[in-house]
């Protein structure tokens, strides 16, 4: 296990370096001039050149890249003298439009995105897997057809449409919920729950639909395996066979999907957060895109990529726990 973990961490480190490199190329070499974006519309060429000097954009490409890479570990200074701005390690950029360290801006908003991701993941995992298992057990019945039609609708409907419909029905018409306003859990657990309920429902509808379809297919395929027929031949009932032998191998693809989906949401549910006015990482990225704040956009991209890489490592380790065949093949 130790050797396997070392190999996975080494591979993850290489992938992270490649992600940093290509992200840096895209945002600082192929995108519009960051200095012009910072300076604004009413700006002189002299002022743009001064900003380029302050950001180090006049340096050779690899000098800029290694300076950016080193800043992750030791921090960096933008500019020199009295006008210098220091960015503490780990520094993944500094927004001169908001005068804030990009990583600190992400950390400040991360609790909102984590709350959305955790609540939605619990909701879509329980409902999606349960619906998929029941549909597989009742294959061909009206329950199966109805659940799969609902799943198809959930996948097809855009997030912003579902969000607006929920707001209209639950907030405007029925007045069952107030419009989402983030309140700390310690101040009012009820208001905190009400603020996140609709975002959870919006995300859970889409993801639960995918999980239901995938779970149904996996359970049906697993129930036809030889070891399942052997278990039934030993006298075990269908329910016992499903619970003891069928669910475990059926859920391994779900673990992969859950890890990636959850990590992606940590990078911000852009549409959901924007529609509901929640100040999470997704809303942070949205505001940065609106004003072309490239350091913030790049920082959010890196954090989201790192979250996916770490999630894949965790998923690989869980695979070895859930499926003995993985332990044998990787040993």
C-alpha positions in Angstrom: 0.0 0.0 0.0 2.8 2.4 0.9 4.6 1.8 -2.5 1.3 2.2 -4.3 0.6 5.5 -2.5 4.1 6.8 -3.3 3.6 6.0 -7.0 0.2 7.8 -7.0 1.5 10.9 -5.2 4.5 11.1 -7.6 2.2 10.8 -10.6 -0.1 13.5 -9.1 2.9 15.8 -8.5 3.9 15.6 -12.2 0.3 16.2 -13.3 0.0 19.2 -11.0 3.2 20.7 -12.5 1.8 20.1 -16.0 -1.5 21.7 -15.0 0.3 24.8 -13.6 2.4 25.1 -16.8 -0.5 24.8 -19.3 -2.7 27.0 -17.2 0.0 29.6 -17.0 0.5 29.5 -20.8 -3.2 29.9 -21.4 -3.8 32.8 -19.0 -0.6 34.8 -19.4 0.6 34.0 -22.9 -2.5 33.3 -25.0 -5.0 35.6 -23.2 -5.4 39.4 -23.6 -2.7 41.5 -21.9 -3.3 41.3 -18.1 -1.7 44.8 -17.7 -4.3 46.4 -20.0 -7.1 44.6 -18.2 -5.8 46.0 -14.8 -5.2 49.5 -16.2 -8.8 49.8 -17.6 -10.1 51.6 -20.6 -8.8 55.1 -19.9 -5.2 54.2 -19.7 -2.0 55.4 -21.4 0.6 53.1 -23.0 3.1 54.4 -20.4 0.9 53.2 -17.5 0.4 49.8 -19.2 4.1 49.5 -19.5 4.6 50.4 -15.8 2.1 47.7 -14.8 3.9 45.1 -17.0 7.1 45.9 -15.2 5.4 45.6 -11.9 3.9 42.2 -12.8 7.1 41.0 -14.4 5.4 40.5 -17.8 8.4 41.9 -19.7 10.6 39.0 -18.5 11.2 36.0 -20.7 8.5 33.3 -20.6 10.3 30.7 -18.6 11.5 33.3 -16.1 7.9 34.3 -15.6 6.8 30.7 -15.2 9.5 29.8 -12.7 8.8 33.0 -10.7 5.2 32.0 -10.6 6.1 28.4 -9.6 8.5 29.6 -6.9 5.8 31.9 -5.5 3.7 28.9 -4.6 6.4 27.8 -2.1 8.0 31.1 -1.0 5.7 33.9 -2.0 6.6 36.9 -4.2 6.7 40.6 -4.4 5.0 42.5 -7.3 6.9 45.6 -8.1 9.7 47.1 -6.0 10.2 49.9 -3.5 7.4 51.6 -1.7 4.8 50.5 -4.3 5.7 46.8 -4.0 2.9 44.4 -3.1 3.8 41.2 -1.3 1.9 37.9 -1.8 2.4 35.3 0.9 3.1 31.7 0.1 1.4 29.8 -1.2 0.9 32.5 -3.8 -1.1 31.7 -6.9 -1.6 35.3 -8.0 -2.6 38.7 -6.8 -5.7 40.6 -8.0 -4.9 44.3 -8.5 -8.6 44.9 -9.3 -9.7 43.8 -5.8 -6.3 44.4 -4.1 -6.4 40.9 -2.7 -4.3 37.8 -2.6 -6.2 35.4 -5.0 -5.8 32.3 -2.7 -7.1 34.3 0.3 -10.1 35.4 -1.8 -10.8 31.7 -2.6 -10.4 30.6 1.0 -12.8 33.3 2.2 -15.4 32.0 -0.2 -14.6 28.3 0.0 -16.9 27.5 3.0 -20.0 28.5 0.9 -18.9 26.2 -2.0 -18.0 23.4 0.4 -21.4 23.6 2.1 -23.1 23.5 -1.3 -21.0 20.6 -2.5 -21.4 18.5 0.7 -25.1 19.0 1.0 -25.8 18.4 -2.7 -23.5 15.3 -2.7 -25.3 13.7 0.2 -28.7 14.4 -1.4 -27.9 13.2 -4.9 -25.9 10.2 -3.7 -28.7 8.9 -1.4 -31.6 9.6 -3.9 -29.7 8.6 -7.0 -28.3 5.3 -5.8 -31.6 4.4 -4.1 -33.6 5.1 -7.3 -31.1 3.2 -9.4 -31.2 0.1 -7.2 -34.9 0.0 -7.0 -35.2 0.5 -10.8 -32.8 -2.4 -11.3 -34.7 -4.7 -9.0 -38.0 -3.7 -10.6 -36.7 -3.7 -14.1 -39.3 -3.3 -16.7 -42.0 -2.2 -14.3 -43.8 1.2 -14.3 -41.6 2.2 -11.4 -38.5 1.6 -13.5 -39.8 3.4 -16.5 -41.1 6.4 -14.4 -37.8 6.7 -12.5 -35.7 6.6 -15.7 -38.0 9.2 -17.4 -37.6 11.5 -14.3 -33.8 10.9 -14.5 -33.8 11.8 -18.2 -35.6 15.0 -17.4 -33.2 15.8 -14.6 -30.2 15.5 -17.0 -31.8 17.5 -19.7 -33.0 20.5 -17.8 -30.4 23.2 -17.4 -29.4 24.2 -13.9 -30.4 27.9 -14.3 -33.9 26.9 -15.5 -34.4 24.5 -12.5 -33.1 27.2 -10.1 -35.4 29.9 -11.5 -38.4 27.5 -11.4 -37.7 26.6 -7.8 -37.4 30.2 -6.8 -40.7 31.1 -8.5 -42.6 28.2 -6.9 -41.0 28.0 -3.4 -40.2 31.6 -2.8 -42.7 33.7 -4.8 -45.8 31.6 -5.2 -45.9 29.2 -2.2 -43.6 31.4 0.1 -42.3 28.3 1.8 -38.7 29.5 1.7 -37.1 32.9 1.9 -34.7 34.0 -0.9 -31.3 32.4 -0.1 -29.2 34.6 2.1 -26.1 33.1 3.7 -26.4 33.1 7.5 -23.7 31.4 9.7 -24.9 28.0 11.1 -24.1 29.2 14.7 -26.4 32.2 14.3 -29.5 30.4 13.0 -29.4 26.7 11.9 -32.9 27.1 10.4 -32.0 30.1 8.2 -28.7 28.4 7.3 -30.6 25.3 6.1 -33.2 27.4 4.2 -30.5 29.3 2.4 -28.8 26.2 1.0 -31.8 24.0 0.5 -32.7 25.2 -3.1 -29.0 25.1 -4.3 -28.8 21.6 -3.0 -32.0 20.6 -4.8 -30.9 22.1 -8.1 -27.5 20.4 -8.1 -28.9 17.1 -6.7 -31.5 16.9 -9.4 -29.0 16.8 -12.2 -26.4 14.6 -10.5 -28.9 12.2 -8.9 -30.4 11.6 -12.4 -26.9 10.5 -13.7 -26.2 8.4 -10.6 -29.6 6.7 -10.9 -29.1 5.7 -14.5 -25.5 4.5 -13.9 -26.5 2.6 -10.7 -29.4 0.8 -12.5 -27.1 -0.3 -15.3 -24.4 -1.5 -13.0 -26.7 -3.4 -10.7 -28.4 -5.2 -13.7 -25.0 -6.2 -15.1 -23.8 -7.4 -11.7 -26.9 -9.4 -11.1 -26.1 -11.4 -14.2 -22.5 -12.3 -13.2 -21.5 -15.9 -12.4 -20.8 -15.2 -8.7 -24.3 -13.8 -8.3 -25.8 -17.0 -9.7 -23.6 -19.1 -7.4 -24.8 -17.1 -4.4 -28.5 -17.7 -5.4 -27.7 -21.4 -6.0 -26.6 -21.6 -2.4 -30.1 -20.7 -1.3 -29.7 -16.9 -0.6 -32.7 -14.8 -1.4 -32.6 -12.1 -4.0 -32.5 -9.3 -1.4 -29.6 -10.9 0.5 -27.7 -11.6 -2.7 -28.1 -8.0 -3.8 -27.1 -6.5 -0.5 -24.2 -8.8 0.3 -22.7 -9.4 -3.1 -24.3 -7.1 -5.7 -24.0 -3.6 -4.3 -20.3 -3.5 -3.6 -19.0 -4.1 -7.2 -21.9 -2.0 -8.5 -20.9 1.0 -6.5 -17.2 1.2 -7.6 -18.0 3.3 -10.7 -20.2 5.5 -8.5 -17.2 6.2 -6.3 -15.2 7.5 -9.2 -18.0 9.7 -10.4 -18.6 11.0 -6.9 -15.0 11.9 -6.3 -14.7 13.9 -9.6 -18.1 15.6 -9.2 -17.5 16.6 -5.6 -14.0 18.0 -6.4 -15.4 19.9 -9.4 -18.0 21.6 -7.1 -15.3 22.6 -4.8 -14.1 24.8 -7.6 -17.5 26.5 -7.5 -20.9 25.9 -8.8 -20.8 28.9 -11.0 -24.4 29.0 -12.3 -26.1 27.9 -9.1 -24.1 30.3 -6.9 -24.8 33.2 -9.3 -28.5 32.5 -9.6 -29.0 32.3 -5.9 -26.6 35.1 -5.1 -24.3 32.9 -2.9 -20.8 34.3 -2.6 -18.9 31.1 -3.2 -15.9 30.3 -5.4 -18.1 30.0 -8.4 -19.5 33.5 -7.9 -15.9 34.7 -7.3 -14.9 33.3 -10.7 -18.0 34.8 -12.4 -17.2 38.2 -11.1 -13.6 37.9 -12.3 -14.7 36.8 -15.7 -17.0 39.8 -16.0 -14.0 42.2 -15.5 -11.4 39.9 -17.1 -9.5 39.6 -13.8 -7.1 36.9 -15.1 -5.2 36.2 -11.8 -8.5 35.3 -10.1 -9.7 33.2 -13.0 -6.4 31.3 -13.2 -6.3 30.8 -9.4 -9.8 29.3 -9.4 -8.9 27.1 -12.3 -5.8 25.8 -10.5 -7.6 25.1 -7.2 -10.4 23.2 -9.1 -7.7 21.2 -11.0 -5.8 20.4 -7.8 -9.1 19.3 -6.1 -9.8 16.9 -9.0 -6.3 15.4 -8.8 -6.5 14.8 -5.1 -10.0 13.4 -5.4 -8.7 10.9 -8.0 -6.1 9.7 -5.5 -8.7 9.2 -2.8 -10.9 7.4 -5.3 -8.1 5.0 -6.2 -7.5 4.2 -2.6 -11.2 3.6 -2.0 -11.2 1.3 -5.1 -8.7 -0.9 -3.4 -11.0 -1.2 -0.3 -14.2 -1.8 -2.2 -12.9 -4.2 -4.9 -10.4 -6.9 -4.0 -9.6 -7.4 -7.7 -8.0 -4.0 -7.8 -5.7 -4.9 -5.0 -4.6 -8.0 -6.8 -4.1 -6.3 -10.2 -2.1 -3.4 -8.8 0.1 -5.4 -6.4 
